[in-house]
Amino acid sequence: MIEQRKEEHIRIAENEKVESEHNYWDDIKFVHQPLPELDFDQIDCNTSLLGRKLSFPIIISSMTGGTQLAKKINRNLAVAAEKLHIAMGVGSMRAALEKPELADTFSVISEFNIPLKIANIGAPQLIQQSKGAFGSLEIEKAITMIDASALYIHLNFLQEMVQPEGDRRAKGILKRISEVSASFPVIVKETGNGISREAALELKDAGVKGIDVGGLGGTSFAAIEYYRAMKVNDEEKMSSGNTFWNWGIPSPASIVYSQVGLPVIGSGGLRNGLDLARAISMGAVAGGFARTLLNSADESGDAVIKNLSHTIRDLKIAMFLTRSKAVHDLQKARKVILEPLKSWIDYNG
């Protein structure tokens, strides 16, 4: 059942239209600097996250695991993460924790020298659902499984509401995040619906080490669950998936809302190096890429490297044309914010 669901998610994301109706990165326009006053080869894309040095401000964001197809994808992604010296997270590790024979679909990335590997569990699994809650033992297993330096706790409560097998309980989740954060370096990650200002402040108080906004603008998991429900003719879940297809806080606005003194990862709809530059200009320290890498990851490691090399070149061009010699200089780059994103930014959480 778990394996089937994971493979369905991959194939739907590859083959169906699952994006939200508007990509809010397009509402950010940089002011072109016709006199860059630096050499292109001087541009420095090095950065650090949780004390780990990265050659580029890129995270291969959590995608998959739990099937043999996912093992192939994770291996190809890991090839690129090692080659480019960037960070990588894996998909939800619940499958491997419940069925140890699936562990190699995640642990395959341990074969590669990746500067920052991020394990992943779902927030709903931290509290009692139809099954028992994950505790320190399961979390340690997840981290050890891929030799991770940090742990994603992902928030996917909209997806849980629209999938047939979704978990329904959320009371006490912040307390559990705080308890886990006392023992492990935690990054809390949304999965397509964004982080609000109040949530960012609560997460900081809970002791998390970073926030991945995973905002509205890219893959809609309500849309993915819509297609899964359609396959089995579940009209109720189809209706909910369609209703909440575009629910959430836009990724760029969520980056702004999450400026509470923690490292912020901008993810949710990033398509290219220009979008990555936009995310950093809004206050992110790095950007997370997922669905844009999926087809190449289904092909080969070299295909993923080629894909990301285009992203890196476009990031550097955006830096060159905004007089940004280093990654942090992008936060000073002049820009214009258009509607509808402007109203979200003006609201400010």
LINMO-V680840 format. One record per pair of residues at least 4 apart in sequence whose ideal C-beta (glycine too) atoms are under 7 Angstrom apart, sorted by sequence separation. I is the first residue (numbers start at 1). J is the second residue. D is the distance in Angstrom with one decimal. If there is no record, write none. Layout:
<<I,J,D> <I,J,D>>
This chain:
<<1,5,6.5> <2,6,6.3> <3,7,6.4> <4,8,6.2> <5,9,6.5> <6,10,6.8> <7,11,6.3> <8,12,6.0> <9,13,6.2> <10,14,6.3> <11,15,5.8> <12,16,5.0> <38,42,5.2> <48,52,6.2> <66,70,5.6> <68,72,6.9> <69,73,6.5> <70,74,6.0> <71,75,6.3> <72,76,6.6> <73,77,6.3> <74,78,6.1> <75,79,6.7> <77,81,6.3> <78,82,6.2> <79,83,6.3> <80,84,5.8> <93,97,5.9> <94,98,6.1> <95,99,6.0> <96,100,6.7> <103,107,5.3> <104,108,5.9> <121,125,5.7> <128,132,6.5> <134,138,4.0> <136,140,6.0> <137,141,6.6> <138,142,6.5> <139,143,6.4> <140,144,6.0> <141,145,6.1> <156,160,6.0> <157,161,6.5> <158,162,6.6> <159,163,5.9> <162,166,7.0> <172,176,6.1> <173,177,6.4> <174,178,6.5> <175,179,6.5> <176,180,6.3> <177,181,6.0> <178,182,6.8> <180,184,5.7> <190,194,5.7> <195,199,5.2> <196,200,6.9> <197,201,6.5> <198,202,6.3> <199,203,6.1> <200,204,6.5> <201,205,6.5> <202,206,6.3> <204,208,7.0> <221,225,6.3> <222,226,6.4> <223,227,7.0> <224,228,6.6> <225,229,6.1> <226,230,6.3> <227,231,6.7> <234,238,6.1> <235,239,6.2> <236,240,6.8> <237,241,6.1> <238,242,6.3> <239,243,6.2> <240,244,6.1> <241,245,6.6> <249,253,5.7> <250,254,6.7> <251,255,6.7> <253,257,6.3> <254,258,6.0> <271,275,5.2> <273,277,6.4> <274,278,6.5> <275,279,6.5> <276,280,6.6> <277,281,6.2> <278,282,6.6> <280,284,5.3> <289,293,5.5> <293,297,5.3> <294,298,6.4> <295,299,6.9> <299,303,4.1> <301,305,6.4> <302,306,6.3> <303,307,6.4> <304,308,6.3> <305,309,6.0> <306,310,6.9> <307,311,6.9> <308,312,6.2> <309,313,6.4> <310,314,6.4> <311,315,6.4> <312,316,6.5> <313,317,6.5> <314,318,6.4> <315,319,6.4> <316,320,6.2> <317,321,6.3> <318,322,6.2> <325,329,5.7> <337,341,5.6> <338,342,6.1> <339,343,6.2> <340,344,6.9> <341,345,6.2> <342,346,6.1> <343,347,6.4> <13,18,6.0> <48,53,5.1> <49,54,6.2> <65,70,4.9> <81,86,5.4> <109,114,6.6> <124,129,6.2> <128,133,5.0> <134,139,6.3> <143,148,4.6> <161,166,5.9> <181,186,4.5> <190,195,5.5> <195,200,5.4> <203,208,4.8> <229,234,4.1> <249,254,4.6> <259,264,6.8> <270,275,4.5> <279,284,4.3> <319,324,4.0> <324,329,3.8> <337,342,4.8> <12,18,6.5> <48,54,6.5> <64,70,4.0> <96,102,4.6> <127,133,5.2> <160,166,3.7> <180,186,5.9> <258,264,4.8> <270,276,5.9> <324,330,4.7> <46,53,6.7> <47,54,5.4> <81,88,4.0> <95,102,5.1> <96,103,4.5> <126,133,5.8> <159,166,6.9> <160,167,5.0> <280,287,7.0> <296,303,3.9> <297,304,5.3> <109,117,6.3> <125,133,6.7> <126,134,5.8> <143,151,6.1> <203,211,6.1> <229,237,3.5> <230,238,5.5> <249,257,7.0> <279,287,4.5> <296,304,4.8> <322,330,6.7> <337,345,5.8> <46,55,6.1> <64,73,5.6> <65,74,6.3> <96,105,6.9> <125,134,4.8> <177,186,6.9> <229,238,4.4> <255,264,5.6> <270,279,6.5> <324,333,5.6> <45,55,6.7> <47,57,4.4> <63,73,6.8> <64,74,6.7> <78,88,6.3> <96,106,5.4> <45,56,4.7> <77,88,6.2> <177,188,6.6> <200,211,5.9> <255,266,5.0> <276,287,4.2> <293,304,5.8> <296,307,4.4> <319,330,6.4> <322,333,3.9> <45,57,6.7> <139,151,6.6> <225,237,6.5> <226,238,5.7> <229,241,6.0> <93,106,5.8> <121,134,6.1> <157,170,6.0> <266,279,3.1> <293,307,5.9> <188,203,5.2> <226,241,2.9> <251,266,6.2> <74,90,6.3> <90,106,5.1> <195,211,5.8> <225,241,4.9> <226,242,5.7> <251,267,6.9> <266,282,6.7> <60,77,5.1> <251,268,3.7> <270,287,5.1> <121,139,6.6> <195,213,4.9> <223,241,6.4> <251,269,5.6> <266,284,3.3> <270,288,6.8> <90,109,6.6> <194,213,5.8> <222,241,4.8> <226,245,6.9> <264,283,6.0> <265,284,6.1> <270,289,5.4> <60,80,7.0> <188,208,5.1> <194,214,6.9> <264,284,5.1> <265,285,6.9> <267,287,6.4> <60,81,5.5> <70,91,6.9> <88,109,6.5> <121,142,5.8> <187,208,6.7> <194,215,3.6> <264,285,6.4> <265,286,5.3> <266,287,4.8> <267,288,3.0> <271,292,5.5> <186,208,4.6> <187,209,6.1> <190,212,7.0> <192,214,5.8> <194,216,5.6> <222,244,4.4> <223,245,5.2> <263,285,4.8> <265,287,7.0> <119,142,4.5> <186,209,6.0> <187,210,4.1> <188,211,5.7> <189,212,3.8> <190,213,6.1> <191,214,5.2> <193,216,6.2> <222,245,5.2> <265,288,5.4> <119,143,4.9> <153,177,5.9> <185,209,4.8> <187,211,6.9> <190,214,3.6> <192,216,6.6> <255,279,6.4> <259,283,5.2> <65,90,5.2> <181,206,5.7> <182,207,6.2> <187,212,5.7> <189,214,5.4> <190,215,6.7> <220,245,5.3> <222,247,6.5> <60,86,6.7> <65,91,4.3> <88,114,5.3> <93,119,6.1> <181,207,3.9> <192,218,6.7> <220,246,7.0> <252,278,6.8> <256,282,5.9> <59,86,6.8> <62,89,4.2> <64,91,4.2> <93,120,5.5> <94,121,6.5> <119,146,5.8> <153,180,6.8> <181,208,5.1> <192,219,6.0> <255,282,4.4> <256,283,6.3> <56,84,6.3> <58,86,4.5> <59,87,4.3> <60,88,4.2> <61,89,5.9> <62,90,6.0> <63,91,5.2> <65,93,6.3> <87,115,6.6> <92,120,5.5> <93,121,5.8> <94,122,6.1> <174,202,5.9> <178,206,3.9> <192,220,5.9> <255,283,5.1> <55,84,6.2> <59,88,6.9> <60,89,6.9> <62,91,5.1> <66,95,3.2> <87,116,3.8> <88,117,5.9> <89,118,3.7> <90,119,6.7> <91,120,6.1> <92,121,6.7> <117,146,5.3> <119,148,3.9> <177,206,5.1> <178,207,5.9> <192,221,5.2> <255,284,5.2> <55,85,3.9> <56,86,5.4> <59,89,6.4> <65,95,6.4> <66,96,6.6> <78,108,6.8> <82,112,4.1> <85,115,5.7> <90,120,5.4> <92,122,5.3> <117,147,6.3> <118,148,5.8> <121,151,7.0> <123,153,5.3> <191,221,5.9> <216,246,6.9> <252,282,5.0> <54,85,6.4> <55,86,6.5> <65,96,6.7> <74,105,6.6> <78,109,4.1> <81,112,6.7> <82,113,5.2> <87,118,6.8> <89,120,5.8> <94,125,5.6> <117,148,4.7> <123,154,6.5> <177,208,6.8> <54,86,5.5> <74,106,6.7> <82,114,5.5> <117,149,6.0> <118,150,4.9> <119,151,4.9> <120,152,4.2> <121,153,6.1> <122,154,5.4> <123,155,5.2> <159,191,6.4> <174,206,6.0> <216,248,3.4> <54,87,5.9> <71,104,6.3> <75,108,4.9> <79,112,6.7> <81,114,4.5> <116,149,5.4> <118,151,6.9> <119,152,6.7> <151,184,5.0> <153,186,5.6> <155,188,6.6> <215,248,6.2> <216,249,6.0> <217,250,5.6> <71,105,4.0> <74,108,5.4> <78,112,4.2> <116,150,6.9> <118,152,5.2> <120,154,6.2> <122,156,6.1> <151,185,6.6> <155,189,7.0> <215,249,5.4> <216,250,5.1> <217,251,4.7> <70,105,4.9> <74,109,5.5> <150,185,4.6> <151,186,5.3> <152,187,5.4> <153,188,5.3> <154,189,4.7> <155,190,5.0> <156,191,4.3> <158,193,5.4> <215,250,5.6> <216,251,6.5> <276,311,6.5> <66,102,5.2> <78,114,6.3> <110,146,5.4> <124,160,5.8> <155,191,6.6> <215,251,3.2> <68,105,6.9> <71,108,5.4> <97,134,6.8> <109,146,5.4> <110,147,5.0> <150,187,5.6> <152,189,4.7> <154,191,5.4> <49,87,6.3> <67,105,6.3> <107,145,5.1> <129,167,4.4> <213,251,5.9> <273,311,4.5> <277,315,5.6> <66,105,5.6> <106,145,5.6> <107,146,5.7> <215,254,4.0> <272,311,5.8> <273,312,6.3> <276,315,5.1> <65,105,4.9> <106,146,5.6> <129,169,5.7> <273,313,6.6> <274,314,5.5> <65,106,4.5> <97,138,5.1> <128,169,6.9> <139,180,6.3> <143,184,6.8> <213,254,3.9> <273,314,2.8> <277,318,3.7> <103,145,5.7> <127,169,5.8> <213,255,5.6> <272,314,5.3> <273,315,3.5> <277,319,6.5> <124,167,4.0> <97,141,6.2> <274,318,5.2> <97,142,6.3> <127,172,5.4> <139,184,6.1> <213,258,5.6> <273,318,6.2> <127,173,6.0> <126,173,6.4> <136,183,6.4> <211,258,4.8> <280,327,6.1> <283,331,6.5> <93,142,4.6> <96,145,6.5> <127,176,5.9> <281,330,4.8> <123,173,5.3> <126,176,4.1> <218,268,4.8> <280,330,4.4> <281,331,5.9> <211,262,5.6> <213,264,6.5> <217,268,5.1> <218,269,3.2> <280,331,6.6> <93,145,6.8> <210,262,5.5> <213,265,6.9> <216,268,6.4> <217,269,3.1> <281,333,5.3> <196,249,6.3> <210,263,4.3> <211,264,5.3> <212,265,4.0> <213,266,6.2> <214,267,5.1> <215,268,3.9> <277,330,5.6> <10,64,5.8> <123,177,6.9> <126,180,6.8> <193,247,6.0> <194,248,4.8> <208,262,6.9> <213,267,6.5> <214,268,5.0> <281,335,5.9> <193,248,3.4> <194,249,3.0> <210,265,6.5> <212,267,5.6> <213,268,6.4> <90,146,6.2> <192,248,6.4> <193,249,6.8> <194,250,6.8> <204,260,4.8> <194,251,6.7> <200,257,6.0> <204,261,6.4> <6,64,6.3> <62,120,5.0> <200,258,4.2> <204,262,5.7> <10,69,6.1> <150,209,6.9> <195,254,5.0> <201,260,5.5> <6,66,4.2> <7,67,4.9> <10,70,6.9> <162,222,5.3> <194,254,3.8> <197,257,4.3> <200,260,4.7> <6,67,4.8> <54,115,5.8> <196,257,5.9> <7,69,5.7> <53,115,6.4> <54,116,6.8> <92,154,6.7> <159,221,4.1> <163,225,4.6> <195,257,6.4> <3,66,5.9> <52,115,5.0> <89,152,5.5> <158,221,6.8> <159,222,6.9> <162,225,4.3> <195,258,5.1> <2,66,5.7> <3,67,4.8> <6,70,6.0> <52,116,4.2> <158,222,5.9> <156,221,6.6> <163,228,6.8> <164,229,6.9> <50,116,6.6> <159,225,6.2> <49,116,6.1> <118,187,6.6> <164,234,6.2> <219,290,6.9> <219,291,4.9> <164,237,6.0> <218,291,6.4> <162,237,5.7> <192,268,6.1> <212,288,6.1> <162,240,4.5> <161,240,6.7> <162,241,4.8> <162,244,6.5> <158,244,5.9> <253,341,6.4> <6,95,6.5> <158,247,6.1> <252,341,5.8> <256,345,5.8> <62,152,5.9> <250,341,5.9> <253,344,3.7> <62,154,6.8> <253,345,5.6> <256,348,6.7> <257,349,3.8> <2,95,4.5> <250,344,5.4> <2,98,6.9> <2,99,6.7> <52,149,6.3> <50,149,6.7> <50,150,5.6> <62,189,6.8> <50,185,6.2> <197,349,2.7> <196,349,6.0> <50,209,5.9> <50,210,6.6> <25,217,6.4> <24,217,4.7> <23,217,4.9> <20,216,5.4> <20,217,5.8> <20,218,7.0> <19,218,6.2> <19,219,6.4> <20,220,5.1> <18,219,5.3> <19,220,6.7> <18,220,5.7> <18,223,4.2> <13,219,6.2> <18,224,5.4> <59,265,6.1> <61,267,5.3> <13,224,6.4> <16,227,5.4> <12,224,5.1> <49,263,6.0> <9,224,6.0> <12,227,4.8> <12,228,6.9> <77,293,6.7> <57,276,7.0> <8,228,5.7> <77,297,5.1> <76,297,4.6> <80,301,5.8> <84,305,6.8> <79,301,2.8> <83,305,5.5> <57,280,6.3> <28,252,6.2> <73,297,4.5> <76,300,5.8> <80,304,3.9> <84,308,5.9> <20,245,6.9> <21,246,5.3> <73,298,6.1> <76,301,4.4> <79,304,6.7> <80,305,4.7> <20,246,5.0> <24,250,3.8> <24,251,6.2> <25,252,6.5> <59,286,5.5> <61,288,3.5> <63,290,5.2> <77,304,5.9> <24,252,5.4> <57,285,6.5> <58,286,6.3> <61,289,5.8> <76,304,5.4> <80,308,5.7> <57,286,4.0> <58,287,6.2> <59,288,4.5> <60,289,6.3> <61,290,4.1> <57,287,6.3> <58,289,6.5> <63,294,6.7> <60,293,6.5> <49,285,6.1> <49,286,5.7> <47,285,6.3> <47,286,6.3> <25,269,6.0> <23,269,5.1> <25,275,4.4> <28,278,4.4> <58,308,6.8> <25,278,5.2> <56,312,5.6> <45,312,6.9> <45,315,6.7> <57,327,5.3> <45,316,6.6> <43,316,5.0> <40,316,6.9> <43,319,5.2> <43,320,6.2> <13,291,5.6> <14,294,5.7> <40,320,5.2> <47,327,5.0> <13,294,5.9> <14,295,6.0> <44,325,6.4> <43,325,6.1> <44,326,4.8> <45,327,6.0> <42,325,6.0> <14,298,6.9> <36,320,5.4> <36,321,6.5> <38,323,6.7> <37,323,6.2> <36,323,5.6> <38,325,5.2> <30,318,6.8> <33,321,6.0> <32,321,5.9> <33,322,5.7> <33,323,4.8> <30,322,5.3> <30,333,5.9> <31,334,4.0> <31,335,6.3> <30,335,5.1> <31,336,6.8> <29,335,6.3> <28,335,5.7> <29,336,4.6> <28,337,5.9> <29,338,6.7> <27,337,6.1> <27,338,4.4> <27,339,6.9> <27,340,6.9> <28,341,6.9> <27,341,3.6> <24,341,4.8>>
